[in-house]
Amino acid sequence: MLPRYCRGKLRSAQLFSMSVLIVGGGCGGFTSALTLHRAGIPIQLITREKSFGSANARHVVVAGSAVRILDRLGIGTLFRSYGTPITHGTVENERGSKLFNLDVPRTVGECWVVPRPYLQQLFVEALPSNSVAFSTRLRAIHSHPNVDFVAAELTHSSELRRHGMYPASRSATSRIDANLVIGADGLASAVRGAISRPMLTTSYTSCWNAVAITSDTDKYPMHSFCEIWGSASPDVAESDRPRFGYVRTSKNAVAWRAVFPSTSVLRPFRSKLRDLFNKFPSRIQELLSRTSEREIFRRQLRTLWNDSSIWIDHDSYRIALVGEAGRAGELGTLHHGKCGTSTSLKANY
Ligand SMILES: Cc1cc2nc3c(=O)[nH]c(=O)nc-3n(C[C@H](O)[C@H](O)[C@H](O)COP(=O)(O)OP(=O)(O)OC[C@H]3O[C@@H](n4cnc5c(N)ncnc54)[C@H](O)[C@@H]3O)c2cc1C
């Protein structure tokens, strides 16, 4: 159950007495944490988020063997009760003509869309109550080839939710010595800095996502997703073409995501998106008008320059990277990054 590269280095007696610090409360970190916990290995997970946010914040699509992993971890049934199944998909061009249909169960297997905070909450509830610390950020990490632990320096913000283990004073700092540190802290990983320094580049592509309130199931049917691919202009790479995708997440709500080659960071997003996607079918304008401006989130897509970066500390074998911390991330299509939630789940199991 430990990452394969660590197993040979540690005797089994050591495995069960070792302390594992996992940095990052995304799908990668939680999958690692629950997998190790189910194997009887004590873990401590820290994440800088003070909470997971509202259900509207972000939805993720979990498909195929990633769903079976949730079953094996014992949270599959609850996961399905929070999610909405997707059985059908359509890809269109910007004039609204169908490019192809996707029979989801046949091509990718069981597929669900779920609010990301709900998935994270499921993991937290399956872990021992004192093993997850919110509002706790990794500041620095120190390892030495001849010492059998890694020292992690942490900063705790005033919203610290951990019960009784660290002082709840404002911006307190502390140190944890762990036998193994798993860096699951995403694309801008602080743990990665202790192993290697690949270049993190910002792409010229922005991604916005939100949830629109609409019960119109003719335009936005249940259990299906739609992606609309704009035409790429000559000076823009094929992968940077504008895209808009949506999926119904409940009777009243449709989650959408827009990708556009733009570095525009200023609000109001809604009116800007209406301009950027004005050639797309009128369904898109309608979704935007049914979305509240303050519910729209924007992210600049970033990628690691060196995709084959090292993801294990070869001096000590006590620091490892998982999920997007160890892999370049970019959105190839709207629903699949190079890493992706499903990939992250599978890689960390
Ligand atoms: C806009 C967008 C939409 C996406 N939608 C989908 C989708 O629908 N389906 C899908 O499969 N994939 C999707 N992806 C990709 C997916 O979100 C990522 O691949 C996945 O979240 C990677 O998981 P992770 O655990 O490696 O990292 P993350 O989810 O990024 O988690 C990193 C965690 O580390 C914490 N952290 C960071 N630094 C520190 C620190 N110093 N100390 C403590 N904690 C720290 C962060 O707070 C965070 O909790 C999307 C990506 C983007 C950009």
Ligand as a Chemical Component Dictionary entry (heavy atoms), coordinates in Angstrom:
data_LIG
# 
_chem_comp.id                   LIG 
_chem_comp.type                 NON-POLYMER 
_chem_comp.pdbx_formal_charge   0 
_chem_comp.three_letter_code    LIG 
# 
loop_
_chem_comp_atom.comp_id 
_chem_comp_atom.atom_id 
_chem_comp_atom.alt_atom_id 
_chem_comp_atom.type_symbol 
_chem_comp_atom.charge 
_chem_comp_atom.model_Cartn_x 
_chem_comp_atom.model_Cartn_y 
_chem_comp_atom.model_Cartn_z 
_chem_comp_atom.pdbx_ordinal 
LIG C1  C1  C 0 -10.342 24.641 -13.277 1  
LIG C2  C2  C 0 -10.052 23.169 -13.150 2  
LIG C3  C3  C 0 -11.095 22.248 -13.205 3  
LIG C4  C4  C 0 -10.869 20.876 -13.077 4  
LIG N1  N1  N 0 -11.907 19.973 -13.162 5  
LIG C5  C5  C 0 -11.683 18.661 -13.112 6  
LIG C6  C6  C 0 -12.723 17.691 -13.254 7  
LIG O1  O1  O 0 -13.881 18.026 -13.446 8  
LIG N2  N2  N 0 -12.415 16.374 -13.186 9  
LIG C7  C7  C 0 -11.138 15.965 -12.993 10 
LIG O2  O2  O 0 -10.894 14.753 -12.951 11 
LIG N3  N3  N 0 -10.132 16.845 -12.820 12 
LIG C8  C8  C 0 -10.366 18.177 -12.892 13 
LIG N4  N4  N 0 -9.345  19.069 -12.787 14 
LIG C9  C9  C 0 -8.026  18.580 -12.446 15 
LIG C10 C10 C 0 -8.009  18.246 -10.941 16 
LIG O3  O3  O 0 -8.588  19.287 -10.157 17 
LIG C11 C11 C 0 -6.603  18.039 -10.447 18 
LIG O4  O4  O 0 -5.909  17.202 -11.320 19 
LIG C12 C12 C 0 -6.632  17.378 -9.072  20 
LIG O5  O5  O 0 -7.312  18.239 -8.181  21 
LIG C13 C13 C 0 -5.231  17.138 -8.578  22 
LIG O6  O6  O 0 -5.330  16.682 -7.241  23 
LIG P1  P1  P 0 -4.165  16.920 -6.221  24 
LIG O7  O7  O 0 -4.620  16.305 -4.938  25 
LIG O8  O8  O 0 -2.883  16.453 -6.796  26 
LIG O9  O9  O 0 -3.995  18.502 -6.071  27 
LIG P2  P2  P 0 -5.017  19.633 -5.602  28 
LIG O10 O10 O 0 -6.421  19.203 -5.800  29 
LIG O11 O11 O 0 -4.544  20.893 -6.248  30 
LIG O12 O12 O 0 -4.786  19.721 -4.027  31 
LIG C14 C14 C 0 -3.666  20.336 -3.464  32 
LIG C15 C15 C 0 -3.963  20.607 -2.001  33 
LIG O13 O13 O 0 -2.762  21.032 -1.354  34 
LIG C16 C16 C 0 -3.049  22.157 -0.531  35 
LIG N5  N5  N 0 -1.770  22.887 -0.386  36 
LIG C17 C17 C 0 -1.066  23.525 -1.348  37 
LIG N6  N6  N 0 0.065   24.031 -0.842  38 
LIG C18 C18 C 0 0.088   23.706 0.475   39 
LIG C19 C19 C 0 0.998   23.950 1.546   40 
LIG N7  N7  N 0 2.164   24.634 1.372   41 
LIG N8  N8  N 0 0.693   23.470 2.787   42 
LIG C20 C20 C 0 -0.468  22.769 2.999   43 
LIG N9  N9  N 0 -1.360  22.528 2.014   44 
LIG C21 C21 C 0 -1.093  22.978 0.775   45 
LIG C22 C22 C 0 -4.132  22.924 -1.260  46 
LIG O14 O14 O 0 -4.852  23.769 -0.409  47 
LIG C23 C23 C 0 -4.982  21.736 -1.777  48 
LIG O15 O15 O 0 -5.891  21.303 -0.786  49 
LIG C24 C24 C 0 -9.557  20.425 -12.891 50 
LIG C25 C25 C 0 -8.491  21.361 -12.810 51 
LIG C26 C26 C 0 -8.733  22.711 -12.971 52 
LIG C27 C27 C 0 -7.580  23.686 -12.951 53 
# 
loop_
_chem_comp_bond.comp_id 
_chem_comp_bond.atom_id_1 
_chem_comp_bond.atom_id_2 
_chem_comp_bond.value_order 
_chem_comp_bond.pdbx_ordinal 
LIG C1  C2  SING 1  
LIG C2  C3  SING 2  
LIG C2  C26 DOUB 3  
LIG C3  C4  DOUB 4  
LIG C4  N1  SING 5  
LIG C4  C24 SING 6  
LIG N1  C5  DOUB 7  
LIG C5  C6  SING 8  
LIG C5  C8  SING 9  
LIG C6  O1  DOUB 10 
LIG C6  N2  SING 11 
LIG N2  C7  SING 12 
LIG C7  O2  DOUB 13 
LIG C7  N3  SING 14 
LIG N3  C8  DOUB 15 
LIG C8  N4  SING 16 
LIG N4  C9  SING 17 
LIG N4  C24 SING 18 
LIG C9  C10 SING 19 
LIG C10 O3  SING 20 
LIG C10 C11 SING 21 
LIG C11 O4  SING 22 
LIG C11 C12 SING 23 
LIG C12 O5  SING 24 
LIG C12 C13 SING 25 
LIG C13 O6  SING 26 
LIG O6  P1  SING 27 
LIG P1  O7  DOUB 28 
LIG P1  O8  SING 29 
LIG P1  O9  SING 30 
LIG O9  P2  SING 31 
LIG P2  O10 DOUB 32 
LIG P2  O11 SING 33 
LIG P2  O12 SING 34 
LIG O12 C14 SING 35 
LIG C14 C15 SING 36 
LIG C15 O13 SING 37 
LIG C15 C23 SING 38 
LIG O13 C16 SING 39 
LIG C16 N5  SING 40 
LIG C16 C22 SING 41 
LIG N5  C17 SING 42 
LIG N5  C21 SING 43 
LIG C17 N6  DOUB 44 
LIG N6  C18 SING 45 
LIG C18 C19 SING 46 
LIG C18 C21 DOUB 47 
LIG C19 N7  SING 48 
LIG C19 N8  DOUB 49 
LIG N8  C20 SING 50 
LIG C20 N9  DOUB 51 
LIG N9  C21 SING 52 
LIG C22 O14 SING 53 
LIG C22 C23 SING 54 
LIG C23 O15 SING 55 
LIG C24 C25 DOUB 56 
LIG C25 C26 SING 57 
LIG C26 C27 SING 58 
# 
